Amino acid sequence: MKDFLEQLAELDVREPPADFDRQLHRRLNRTLLVQHLLDFVVGGIAWSLGHFLRATLGWLLFTITGRFPDRDKR
């Protein structure tokens, strides 16, 4: 039995279709867009909501107690 790489060297490889690059870019761009949107929704919006919640809770505590929270308690 021949070596696997020697068998691959003897195979004829046909040329890719003419619009192969265009199809590849379309699929890749679609995948990247979905990935970026998911990253934004899961990461970015959650991060901004967390900071907004901290500010809202700080405002509520200030409204109830009448003083700012200490900076050392971070």
BELKA-V137452 format. One line per field, one symbol per residue. ss: DSSP state (A for helix, B for strand, O for the rest). phi: phi as a letter, one per 30 degrees, with the letter a starting at -180 (. if undefined). burial: b if it has 9 or more other ideal C-beta (glycine too) atoms within 8 Angstrom, else e. A space follows every 50 residues. Layout:
BEGIN
ss: ???
phi: ???
burial: ???
END
This chain:
BEGIN
ss: OOOAAAAAAAOOOOOOOOOAAAAAAAAAAAAAAAAAAAAAAAAAAAAAAA AAAAAAAAAAAAAAAOOOOOAAAO
phi: .ddeddddddddcdddddcdddddddddddddddddddddddcddddddd ddddddddddddddcibddddddd
burial: eeeeeebeeeeeeeeeeeeeeebeeeeeeeeeeeeeeebbeeebbeeeee eeeeeeebeebbeeeeeeeeeeee
END
